[in-house]
Amino acid sequence: MSGTPAPLSPRPPATRRFAPLVVVFVALATGVMIDRAWPAPGLAWLAAAGGSLLCWFALWSVACDRAAAVVLLLAVACVGGARHHQRWHVYGADELGRSATNVPRPVCLQAVALNSPRRIAAPPENPLRTRPTGERSRLLVRVTQTRHGQVWRAASGTAELCVDGHLLGIRAGDQLRLFVVFQRPPRPLNPGEFDLAQHRRCDRQLVQLDARFPDSVTVLAPGTLWNWRRALAALRDPCYELLSRCLEKRPAGLASALLLGAREHMDSERTEPFVTTGTVHLLAISGMHVGILALGFWWTARLLALRRTVAIGIAIVLVILYALLTDARPPVVRATLLVVAFCLARLSARRTSGFNALAAAAVVLLAWNPATLFQAGAQLSFLAVATIYLLSPHLVTSATLDPLERLIEQSRPWYVRWGKGFAGSLGKLFLISAAIWLVTLPLTVYSYHLFSPIALVLNPVAWIPVGVALFAGFGVLLFGWLLPPVGSVCGWICNQSIELLEWMVEAADRVNAGHFWTPAPDVWWVVGFYCGLTIWAIWFRRRLPARWCLTAMALWLALGALTTVRRIPAWTGQSDSLVCTFLAVGHGACTVVELPQGQTLLYDAGSMSAPESTARTIAGFLWSRRITHLDAVLLSHADADHYNALPELLERFSVGVVYVSPKMFENKTLALTALYDAICARGIRIAQICSGDRLRVRDSSSWHVLHPPHGGVVGRDNANSLVLRGDYAGRTILLTGDLEPPGLDDVLAGQPIACGVALAPHHGSPRSRPEDFVAWCRPAWMVISGAANEGAAAFRAASAIPGGRAVNTGRSGAVRTTIGADRFEVRTWRRQPW
């Protein structure tokens, strides 16, 4: 009968699509990792690659296809090792970094600007900051010559130049003369500290340049527009000006970060809530930005009725140009390659494989810079996209096969259809966000020590103002110079969207239990998590029930949480020992005492450096020891370089009590008021201690306060420094703060003691009379907490006594003292890392 519908033909079984570039990427990455762990000469890698290719040809000739494929992948791995070796180890003989040292030295250079100067926003006013810091400029240069006397010699190398103030009139391609100081990027001086030298080396920068005045940089000759970097700068710089003109001052900085990747326009205070709420990825140019740009252009092309091939070609050109405008960061390159692959597939009427395209992007990035493989940002970016591809079968709405259901759906009112569509899209967005959060959680906790459950709720909602701000921001860049009224309207929309976004992020940051700081899990657990996830995605994704997979993941995450728990020697049956570590924080002081029964004391926490960076240094060390709670904090006196990092640390660690001297809060300065308010806001008890008091601890060690007396002494804050004596297993530790006369006279009038380790008073300054102090306590080791050029007098005094030794944290890094029943050991991080 004609009215009888034809039977539906069965759907063909789904076939697994092969992604050969994934295998190529794995082989290439394996070669890169092998060369990073066990470097081999570049010629050896190339010889191995050539031999593998010959073997492949021989096997292919006799039709041994599988063996030939394995040998070919071995050749790819050797090529990856060779490329990494060339990028990581091979530098020219005239490389400026070869002559750089850890001590800054003046130099006159000629160089070529590789980009236009970028302004670094001044940090917000903070009374805890000991040295005021204004706006700075950052410029990437390629060194061409160095001056030796009156002779110019050829030189090479790429370096980042930081200048106090604004660099004006400089564009990419300009030839410059620089009067600067140069030094090696600093290597970590403490366990758990960020390795800036390795980070810079990923970009082949072995030296850093600094100048105090913009006049130190002069233009010798302007570049030409034929220089592609200058041409891009000529496009990028007006974009910054448009955003500044069409947007208000505060949203303009965030808009520059969202649209152009210029995060330096935002100060650390505005960036911190994005970090703690797990939304900092919104400030990094990623696939979302490229996708929104491509989608917006696609809609425009449909409105203008452009031919399909023309629209796709223009879309490819636009996304490539946008990637170059944003400095071609790895996430942007990855997103651009994916969009280009999709567009080419549409042109050729072929279906593209998501994982194959993602692997192609990874191969291109590794070929350009193999060090990208070890950068957490690139790893998180690729993990997020891979997670979306894994979820894609659950995100595609299947077509309704029943004509009756289709008719019922079409007969519903438009607002019902739109409402259901919006609810469905929002549900998918929550699913994607939750899956990405879960998959990236181990790497996030390992790299950034941060666990942000609030991101599960905030990320899906934040996409709405972010998407509106991006569309409006692109409208500002497009119409701001062509149709200023339209650009102003887009600017107003962008303003409102960014203010809404910041309000949401700041509100989420204030939620209790919205985020937690935690020590990093063990690396074997992180590797095991992603190896297991890969095995599941390849072989068991369609074979195992979802509840089994989720149960296994929950158990593994629980195991990972256990690896962050501190291991107490007394609990694990090991010999009891007391560990006292003097951290290297520059001109400042911080001492961490780990008692045998697991209690932790923190003596001072400050530096002349920025309080945020000092807090990160201290926190990194504490997390490396898996310490999350400080039983007591002792502040020696009221100098900011001994306490200005504590308010930031209170955001990351719980504290039992804060001990201060009787004179600590006698003079209420702005810095002391900020410190007091931060402690009280956390509900932490403040207690005064003075000479004769004793700290209560659970083990056999004893801790006595030697100074100051109850009423203090007449003199500066330094004279009233809190002096703490610790005794354990027949050894004595002496912590002195910035002790100076007349308080020093009171201490030296007491009974002499024999110290195992003593902290040099006042960073080893001659004003602390180091000769008299050493004669009184006769330390086996004198620790000078200060910059590399400080403490010469204390060094000489300690070395003058028989068996006395001195060490400076600025030169040797952190100093760890371990005291046990039959053990007394002193190690420095630079020479004997632990």
N, C-alpha and C positions, 0 to 999 in steps of 0.2 A: 504494500500500500504506500501511496505517495506521502501520506501523513505520518508514517512511522519513521522516527529518527534512525539514522544509520548507527549501528553499534560503534562504540569508541574503540579504536585500535589500541592495543596495549602499548605502554610506553617502553622504549628500548631500555635495557638495563644500563645503569650508570657505569661508566668506565673510568678508571683512574687515569688522570691526565699526567703524563710524564713531564717533569720540569728539569731538563738536563743542566741548565745553568746553576741550579741549586748545588748539584754535585761539583761543578766547576768552582763555585764559590767556596765550598767546604775544602777542596783541595788547595785552593789559593790561600785561604785563611790558615790552613795547617802549616804551609811553608812559612808564612809570616810569623806564626807563633813559635815555630821551631827556631827561627833565626833570632827572635827576641830572647828566648831562653838559652839557647846555645849558639852564639854567633859563629858563623863560618865565613871564610873569605868569599868575596863576590865571585872570583874566578872559579872557586870550587862549586858554587851553586850553578853557575853557567855551564861548567863542564858536566855536572850531573844532569842538567836539563838537556844538553846536547846528546849525552849518552842515552838518556831515556827516549828521546825522539828517534834515535837510530834503532833502539830496540822495538819501539812502537812500529816503525816502518817494516821491520823484519817480521814481526808477528802479524801485522795487517796483511803482508804479502802472502802469508801462508794461511790466511783466513782464521787465525786464532783471535776472534773478535773480542772475547771477554778479557783475555790476557792483555790484548793490545789496549783496550780501554783503561785497564788498571795502570799500565805503564804510561799511557798518555796523561792520566791524572797525576802520576808521580812527576812527570815533566812540568805540569802546571804548578804543583807544589814547589818545585825547585825554582821556577820563575818567580813565584811569590816570595820565596826566601831571598832570591837575588835582588828583587826590587826593594824589599825591606832593608836589606843590608846597604844598598846604595843610598836609600833615603835616610837611614838612621846613623850610619857610621862613616860615610864617605863625605869629606869636606875638602875644600881647596887648601893648598899650602898657605895662602895668604888670608885665610879666614880670620876675621877679627876676634872671634871667640877663642882662638888658640892662645892669644896673648892676654886674655882677660883673666883676672883673679877675683878672689872673694872680697878684696878691698877696692872700693871705688877709686879710680884714677882719672885725671883730666886727659882729654884728647881732642884734637881738631880733626874733623872728618869732612870729606865730600861724599854726598849720597844723593840718591834719587828717591823722591817721594813716591810710594806705591799707592797711596790713597790720600784723600783730603783729610785734614786734621778733624778729629772727633772730640767734642767737648765732653768731659766727664763731670757730671753734676757734683757740686759741692755737697758734702755730707750735711745733714741737718744739724742745727746748733745743739750741742750736747755738753753740759757742764763737766761731764766726766772725761772729755777729750782734753788732754794736757797741751796739745799743740793745735792751734787753729789751722784748718785746711780749707782752701778756697777751690774754685773751679780749676780744672787742669785740662790739658789737651793731650791727645794721644795720636801718634803718627807712626805709620809703618814705613820704614826706609830700607833701601838696598845700598849698602856701603860700597863705594868705588875706590876711594883713596884715603890714606891717613898721612898726616904730616909728622915728619921726624925732623925737628929743627926747622930748617928752611927747605927741606927736600920732601916732595910728595912721592909716596910710594903706593903702588897698586894694592888694593885690599878688596875683600869680598865678604859677603855675609848679609843676612837679613836680621833686622833688629827693630824692636818697638821703642820709640822715643816718647817719654813722658815729660811734659813741660808745665811748670806752674804758670797759670794764666791762659790767655787765648792766643793761639797762633792764627794770624790773619794773613790773607793774601797768598796762601799756599794751596796749590792744587796737585793732584796726582800727575807725575811726570816731570815736575819741576826739579832742577838740579840745585842742591842745597849745600851750604857750608854750615857745619855744626861745631859749636864749642860746648862740649858736654863732658860728663863723667861716665865711664863705662865700667861694667863689672859683670861677672857671671850671674845668671839668675840664681837666687839662693836655693840651696838644697835643704831638705828638712833638718832641723836641729833637734827635733823631739819625735818620739814615737807617735804615730797617728797623725802627723802634720802633713798638710798638702804639699806635694812635691812640685813647686813652680818650675824648677829647672827641667824636669821631665815633660811637663805640660808645654813649655816653650819649645823644647826640642822636637815635639811632634810637628811643629811648624818650621823646623830647621833654624831655630833661633838659639844661638849659643851665647848671646850677650844681650844686655839691656842697657839702654841709654837714658840718662836723666839730665835735665837742665832746669835751673831755677828761674830763668827769665826768658820770655819770648824773644828778646833781642839776641839770644844765643843762636838763633836760627835765622839765616839770611838766604835769600833766593839769588843764585848766581845766574841762572838762565831759566826762563819759563819753558814748560813742555809744549808739545804740539798736539793738536786735536787728532793727529794720526795715531797717537798713543791711545790704545783702547781703554786703559785705566782712566786716562784724563777725560775721555769721552763719557765714560760711565759716571765719573764724578760730576761732570757738567750736567748730567741728568739727575743725579742723586741730590746734589746740594740744593737746587730749587725746590725739591720735594720737602726738605726740612723747612725751608722758608715758607712754603705754602701752609704746612701744618701749623707753624708758629703763628701765621697771620690769620688763619681761618678758625683756629681753636684757641680756647683759653690756655693760659700758661701751664696750669697743672695737668689737664688732660693731654696737652700736646706732647709731654714726655712719654706718657704711656702709649699714645698713638704712634709715636716714632718707633717704639719697641714693637708694637703689634704689626705695623705696616712695613717697616724697613729694617727691623732687627736691631735698632740702635738702643740697646738696653742701658748704655752708659748715660743716657739722658735721664734716667731714673736713679734717685738716691737709694741707699741701702734700706732706709726706713720704709720706703714704699714697696720695695721688692720683698722684704721679709715676710709679710702676710701671704704673698703668693707662694713662697717657699713652704711655709708651715702648713698651708691648706692643700698642698699638692696640686696647685694650679700654675706653677711657675712655667710650665710648658706653653702656656698661653702667650708668654712674653718672648718665646723663641719662634722664629719663622719656621714653619713646618708644612706638612702636606695640606693641612687645613687651609692655610693662607693661599697656597697655589691652587687648591681645589676650588676655593671660593672665587678666585680670579678667573679661572677657566670657566666655571659655571656662569658667572656674571657675563662673561663675553659670549658664551653660547646662547644665553637668553637674548642678548643684544643682537647677535647675528640672526636669530630667528625673527626678531622684530623687524630687522632691516631686509629680510628675505635674501640674505647672501647665499650664494651657492655653497653646497656642502663642502666641497674640496677647498674652496677659498676660505671658508670659516675655519676649517680644521688647520689649514696652513698658517693663518694669522694667529690662531690659538697657540700653536707650537712656538711661533716667534715671540709671542707675548710672554709665555711662561719662562722661556729661556732668558729673555731680557730681564724679567723680574728676578730670576735666580741670580743673575749677574749684579743687579742693583742691590741685592741683599748680601753681597760678598760671597755668594756660592757656598754657604755653610752646608755641612753634610746632610742635615734633614731636608734642606731646600733642594740640593742636588738629587737626593733620593726621590722626593716628590716630583721634581721636574722630569726625571727620567721615566717615572711611572705614567705621568700625564702624556709625555711624548709617545711612549709605547702604546698607550690606549688610543691616542689619535692616529698613529700609524696603522694600528689594527683596524680602526674604523675605515681608514682610506682603502686598505686592502681587503675589506670585507671579511676579515678573519677574527676569530675569537682569541683574545689574549689570555694567557695564563697568569694569574696574579702572582703566584710564587716565582714563576720564571722571570717576570718583569722585576720583582723585588730583588731576586738574585742578580739580575743584570745590573741593577743600580748599585748593589753592593760590590760587584766585580769592578765597575767603573771607579767607585770610590777607593777601593783598595789599590787599584792600579795608579790612581792619582796620588794618594797618601796612605800607605799601608798602616800608619800609626792610628788611623781612624778606628781600626778594629778594637783598640784598647780604650777608647773614649766612651765614658758612660752615656753621654748625651746621644751619640750615634747608636749605641746599643739599644737604648730605650726607644729611640725613634723607630728602628727596624722591628723591634719586638711589638710595638703598638700596631704597626701596619700588618705584620704577620698574624696577629690576633684577629684583626678585622677580616682578613682573608679566611681564617679558620671559621669564623662565625658567619660568613657570607651565605652559606646555604640556609641558615635559620633567619636571615634578614630579608630574603627575597620572598615576596608575597606570591604564592602560587595562583595561577589563573583559575577562576571558578568554572568548573566543567558543566555544572547543572544550569541550563538556560533559565529555569524558574528562579533559582537563587540570584542569578545575575539580574533578572528583571525586577525582583523585589528590591535589590540593592539600589538599582537605578531609580526606582520610584520613591525613594525616601527623600525628604526635603534636603536642600543643599547644605543647610547648616548642620544637619545630622551627619551627612556624608563627610563634610569638612571636619567636624568634631571627631568622628571615628578615625579619619585619616591622621589628624593631629595627635590623637591619643596613641595611635599605633606607632607613629614616628617617634613620639616621646618615649614610648616603651622600648623601642629598638635602641634609642640613644642611651637609655639607662642600662640596657643589656651590654652594649658596646663599652660604655664607660666602666661598668663593673668588671667586665672580662679583662679589659686593659689594665685596670688597677690591680687585679689579682695576679695577672701574669707578670707585670713589672714590679710587683711588691718586693720580691727577694733582692733584685738588683738595686731598687731604690733604697731599701734599708741598708744594704751592704755599702753603697756608695755615699749616701747622704745621712745615714743614721736617723732616718725620719720615717715614722709610721703615721699616716694621715687618714684615718677612717672617714673624716668629714669630706674627703674628696669624693667618696662614693655618691654623696648627695649633691655636692656643689658643682662638680664637673658637668653633668648633663644640663643643669640649669644655667651655668655660666656660658654655655655655647650660644644662648639666645642673644644676650647683649654683645658678646664677642662678634657673632655673625653680623649683627646690625652695625656695629662699630667698623668692621672691616669693609662692608659694602659702602657705608657712608664715607669712610676714609679714602677708599679708592675713588669715590665720587669727588672728594676734595682735590685729589691729585689730578683727576681728569678735567674737572670743570673750573677749578680754582683760578687758572690762568686764562681759560677760554671764555667762561661765563661766570664772572665773579658772584652775581646774586645766587646762582645755583650752587656754587661752591660754598657760599655762606650758609645756605640751608643745610647742605650736607655736613658742614662743620658743626652746626647746632645739633644735628642728630647724633653725630659722633661724640660731641661733648656729653650729651645726656646718657648715651649708652656706656661710655667709659666711667662716668660718675656712678651709674648703677652697678657696673661691674666691680668697681673698687668698694662700694658700700657692701655688696654681697660678700666679697672676699674678707673685708675687715670684720664683718659680723660673724662669719664662719671662724675666723681666727680667734674670736673671743669665746667660742663655745667650749665649755669644759669637756675634757676628754676628746676634743676634736683632733688633736695630734699628740704624738708622744715621741720624745727623743730616746734613742736606744743604742747600745753598742751594736756593732756590725756582727752578723752571724759568721760562722766559719766558712771559708771559701769552698771547702769540699761540699758543704750543704748547698750553696748557691749553684755550683756546677752540677751537682746531682739533680737539683730541681729542674734545670733546663735540659739536661740530658734525658731525664724521664719524660718531660713534656714533649721533647722531640720524638722519642720512641712512641709515645701515645699518639701523636699527630700522624705519624707515618703508618703505623701498623695496627693500632688498637682503637682508633677513633670511632669506627663503626662496629666494633666487635664487643666492647665492654659496655655494660650498662652505665648510665650517667652517674647513678648513686655510688657505684664502686669507684669511679674516677674521682668524684668529689670527696669521698671518704679517704682515699689514698692521699689526695692533695692536702686535706685537713690534717692528717697524721704527719705528713712531711713538714707542713708549716709549724705544727706543734713541736716537732723535733728541732726545727730551726730556732724557735723561741728558746728552747733549752740551751742551745749553743751560745746564747748571749748572756747567760747567767754567770756571774762571777764564781770562780773556783777558789775557795779558801783553803790554803795549805793545811790548816788544822782539821778541816772537815774531810779532806781527801787522804789523810794519813801521812802526809809529807812532813818533813821536819819544820818546826816553827821557825819563822824568820821575820824580821822587821825590815821593810823596804822603804827607804827615804829617797825621793827623787827631786832634784833641783832642776826645774825646767828652764830652758833658754827662752826668755821673753824679751831680750834686749835690755835696755835700761829699765829695770823693774825687778820684781821678785815674785816667785811662786814655788812653793815647796809642798809636795804631796807625801804624806806619811801613811803607809799601809801597815797596820798593826797585825800581829799574828792571828788574832781571832776574827779578822775581817773588818774591823772598824777603820775608818779613813779620816785623817785630819788634813785640812788644807790651811797652810800658813801663808797668808798674803795671796793676792791675785790681781796683779796690775802691771802696767808698763807705760812708758812714754809713747808707745805706739797707739794706734786707734784701739779703743776698748773692744770693738767688735772682733778685730783680728786677734787680739790677745785672748779673748774668750774662746775663739775657735781653736787656738793652739792648745789651751788648757783642756778644753772639752775633748779634743782629739786624743790627747794622752789618756784622760780618764776613761774614755770609751775603749781605747786599746787595752786597758787593764780591766775592762768590763765593770767599771765602777759607775753606778747610777745614783748612789746616795752618799752624801758627805755627813758624817756624824757630827763634825764640828769644824767651823771655819774660824781661824784666828787672824785678826787684822792687827798688824804691828803698830801702826800709827796713822796719822791723818794726812799723809801725802798721797795724792791721787795715783801715782805710779805704783802703789802697793794695794789698791783696792778697786780701780776703775773698771776692771773686767767682771767684778762680782755680780752686779745687777744682770748682766747678760747671762752669766752662768746659772743664776737662779731660775731663768726660763727653761733650762735644760736638765737641772739636777735638783733633787730634794735635799734639804739641809736640816740638820737637827737643831743646832744652836750656833749663834755667832758670838764669839768672845772678842771683846775690845778692851783697851786700856782705859783707865778712868778719865783721861784727857781727850779721848778720841773725838767726841761730839761736843767738846766745850765751845769751839768756834764754829758756828753753823755757816759754812760756805755753801755756795750753790751745789758744788760737787758732793759735799757731805750730806746735804739735804736730799739730793737725788739718791744717794746710797741708802740713807735711812728710810726713805719712802719705799724704795724697792724691797728692802728687807721686811718692813712692816706689811706691805701689800701681800706678801707670801705667808704672813702669819708666823714668821720665824722669831723665836725668842732672842733678844739681845741681852748678853750678860757681861758685866764688867769683872775683870780679874786683875790681880796685882801681885806683887812679890809675896811669896809664902803660900799662894794658892796652888792646888794640885788638880790636875785633870783626872776624872774617873774613867778608867778603861777596864776592859774585861780580861786583859792578859797580865802577864807579869812585868810588863814595862812600866816605868814611872815617868811622869811628865810634871815638872815643877816650873813655876813662873819665878824668874830671878829679878825681874824689873818690869815696870816701875813700882815704886811704893804706892800706898793707897792714895796719897794726896798728890802724887806726881812730883816732878822736880821743876825748878825754874829753868826756862830755856825754850828752845824751839820744839816743834813736834818730834824731831829726830831724837832729841834727848829723852823723850818719854816713850821710846820704842819698846814694844812688848818683847822681852827676851825669854825664850823658852828652852828649858834643858830637858832632854830625854835620855833615859838610861835603860839599856837592855843588854843582857848577856855580857855584862862587864864592859860595855862600850858606851860612850856618851856622844850625843848629838846636840849641838848648840845652834839655835836659830836667833839671830840678833836684829833683824830689821835694818833700820838706818841709825843705829845707836851712835851717838856723839856725846862729847862732854856737854854739860856736867853729868848726864846720866851715865856715860861710860866710866867716869871716875867712881861712881857708886858701885858699879859692877866689878871693876878692877880692885876695889877695896875689899871685896869678899875673898873667901878662901880659894886659892888657885885650884884649877881642875885640869885633868888630862883628857883632851877630847879626841875621839876618833875622827869626827868630821865637824867642822865649824863653818857657818855661813859668815863670810867677811862682812863686818858692819859697813853700812852705807856704800855698798858696791865696791869696797876696797879703796875708798877715798882716803887721801892723806889726813883729812880732818878727823877720821876715826882712829888715828894713832895706831896703825896696824902693828908697829913694832911692840908697843906695850901690850896690845891685845894678844899677840902671838906668845909673848913671854908669859902671860897669865894663864892661857889655856893650852898652850903647846899642842896644837892640832896635828894629827898625822896627815890630814887632808884639809886644805882650806879651799872653799868653793866661793868664787867671785861671781855673783849674779849681776851681769851687766853686759854692755856692748863689748865688741872684740878689742877695743882700744882702751878699756877701763881696767882699773885695779892693778896697775903696775907696782904701786907701793906695797900693797898687800901681797902680791906675788913674790916680791923680793923678800919681804919679812918672813913669809912662810917657808920659802926655800932656804933661808939662812939657818934655820934650826936643824939639828941632826935628824934625818928621817922625815923631815917635813916636805910636803908636796902641795902645790897649788894648781888649780884648774879654773879656767874662765869659761862660763857657759856660752858666751858669744863666739868663742873660737872652737870649743870642743863639743858644744851641744849639751843636751841634758846630761846630768850627772846622777847616777844611781848608786846608792849605798845599800848593801845588803848585810844585815847583821843577824847571825845565828849563834847557836851554842858553840859551834866550832867553825864559824865562818865569818870572815870580815872581808868584803869585796867592794871595790869602787870601780865603776866602769863609766866611760863616756860614750855618748851616742855616735859621735863622729868616728871614733877609733875602734870601739868594741860594741857595735849595736847588739841589742838583745831582742 
